[in-house]
Amino acid sequence: MGLSLLAPILFSYGLTYVSNPIYRIFGFLCHQIPERSFWILENPVAVCARCIGIYAGLMSGALLLPLVEHLFGDRPVRARWIFLALLPMGIDWSLTHFEIWANTGASRFITGLLLGIICGLTITQSLIALRTTRERDIPRS
């Protein structure tokens, strides 16, 4: 996420030999439509608002796991939560696609953030469970 935010800053200062590869790399992950991106120093961020939301959510979900486990116990985040988190994104996209309303950078960011948080919680929880399982299964000498 930091690199995607750094790219427009580097570009603004004429460091295109660093910023252009960053934009190119993120181009494999995101459509990079400038109208759907946030801007820094009059240059678009290397990914769209929804992708920034997803990246911020992934990081936030990983950091929020201890709080979530404290509040709700260490029950695993179920896969259905990922599908439920996709629902607002689908609604946001559908309403725009059928010209009922035009989504905004904020709506794209928020729907991406929601999905990212749930995925961040799920991934982090799964990695911890995998590590715990592996440590338990490794024979001690």
N, C-alpha and C positions, 0 to 999 in steps of 0.2 A: 504494500500500500504506500509505503514511504517513497519508493521509487516512482510510482505513478504521480505522486504529488510533486516530486522533485524535478521531473522532466520539464514542465513549463518554466520553472525557475531557471534551470540551466539554459534552456532555449533563450529566455529573455536576456541572459548575460552573454549570449553569443557562443555558448559552449555546445554547439550542435553536434560536435563529434562525440559527445557523451549523451545528449538528449535524444538524438535521432535513433540510436540503437535501443534506447528504452522505449520510445514510441513504437518501434518496429516489433519488439518482443511482446509488448502488451497488445499489439495488433492481432496476435494469434489468439488472444483470449477475449477480445472485446471488439465491437464494431467501430468504436471510436468516432461516432457521429458527433461533430462539434456542438450541434444544437442540443444534444442530450448530455453534454458534459459540463462539469463545473470548470471555471476558468481561474487561473492564477496569473497575475501580471500580464493580462491580455492574451494569454495562450491557454488552450484547452488542456486539462489534465489528461494523462495518458489512457485513461479509461472513462467510461460513461458514469453518470451519477449512480445508476443501479449497481454497477460493479464496485464502485467505491463503497457503497452501502454494504455490499456483500463482504468485501475485505474488512471493513471496519467491524462488521458483525462477527466474522470469524474470530477476530482478535478479541472482541468484547466477550463473546461466548466462552472462549478459553479462559479469560480472566475472571469471568463471573461464576465459573463452575463451583468453586468453594462456597460461595454465597448461596447458590441454588441448592447445593447438597445440604447446606446448613438449614435452609428453610424447608425443603421438601424431602430430605433424606437422600440416600445414595441410590435410589431407584433409577434405573437407566432411562434416558430420554428415548421415548419410543419413536419408531419410524413414522408413525402417523402424524407426529408433530411437524415433521419436515413437510409432509403433504399439506397440513393445515397452514404452515408458514408460506407455502407456495400459493395458496388461495388468494390472498390480497394482491400478490404480484399478477396473477392471472386475471383478476378482476380489473386491476389498473390497466393492464395491456388490452383486455377485451373492450372496455369502455372507450378507450382511445381508438382501437381498430374499427369499431362500429360507429365511430364519430358521435358518441353520446357525450363524451367530454374529452378534453385534451389533458393528458397527464403532464405533470411538471417535474422539474428536477427534484423537488422535495418529495413528491410521491414516489418517484423512482428510487430515490435514496432510502426512504423509509421502508419500502417493501423489500429492497435488497438487504437493508440492515436487519429486518426481522428474520428473513431466511438465513442470513449469515450467523446471527446469534444462535439460532436453533442448531444449525450445522456445526458451529464452533463448539457448542455444548456436547453434541453427539460425538464428534470426532475426538475431542479431548477425553471425554468419558470412556470411549472405546479404546483409546491408546493406553489409558491408565489401567483399564481392565485387562488388556492384552499383556501389559508389562507385569501386572500382578500375577496373572496366570502363568506366564513364562517363568517368573521367579519361583513360583510354587512348584512347577514341574521340573525345574533343573535340579538334578540330584546333588546333594551336598557331599563333599568328601571328608 
